[in-house]
Each structure stands twice: as structure tokens, then as C-alpha cells.
């Protein structure tokens, strides 16, 4: 049985744990120690740096195109 969470980015926002589908993520923007994650319908601010998220998302086709994106 495969773990379904590998297709989701798990983030903690306002004390809640959310699963954001990699398919729905359009781009991410670094803001110091925070990152804004932009999906097709929403924007989330997470307490994870862009470098860490980049490592988690790389195998799903995400590329870093700028120091902050």
C-alpha cells in the first residue's frame, strides 16, 4: 500500500495541518523564514523556508527560478 501523503505538501497553518496537492500549487515565493504558497484558488503563508520546500517539491517538477521564487 502506497502512502498517499507523498502527493501532498503537508503544511501547518493557524494550528491546523493542511494537505496541499502538488498539482494545485502554482508557485511559491520566499519571504525570509516564511514562504507564500500560491494554489489555483488560495494563498497560504507557511513557517517553512523556501529552501526546505524546494527540496520537498523538486521530485514533482518544481524548479527554483529566482532566489525568492
N, C-alpha and C positions, 0 to 999 in steps of 0.2 A: 504494500500500500504506500503510495507516494504522499508526502506531506504537502498539503495544498498551500501552506503559507509561503512556499518558495516563489509563488506567483504574485505575492503581495509585499508591499513595503509596509512594515509594521511601525507605526508612529504613535507617540503619546501626546495628546493634545487636551489641555484643560482637565487633566486627571483621567481621561478616557484613552483606551487603546483602540486605534483605528487601523483597518487594513485598507491600504490604497492599492488598487490594481495597477501593475506596471503599464498595462495597456492604456489606462486612463490618464497617466501622468504625461503632461505636455512638455514641461521643463521645470528646472529648479534653479533658484537664484540664491547665492550665498549672501548672508548678512552678518558677518563676524562669526560668532558661535552659533548662530541660528541659520536656518535655511527656509526659504519660502518654496513650497511645493505647489505648482500650478497644475490642476487637473482640468479636464474638459468642462467641469461645472463649478469648481470651487478653488479657493486658495487657502493653504494651510501654512502656518508658521510652526516649525518644529525645532526643538532644542538639540539638534544634531548638526554638526558642521558639514559643509558641502563635501569635503574630502572623504569623510566617512560614508556619506550617502553615495558618493561616486563609486566607491569600492563595492558597495552592496548592489548597485544598479548596473554595473558595467556588463555583466553577462546577459542583460536584457536589451542590449543595443544602445545604451545611453553613452554619449560622448561628451566630454568637457570641452567646450569651445572657447572659453574665456576664463580668466581667473575667478570670476564671480558667477559664471553660468555653466 
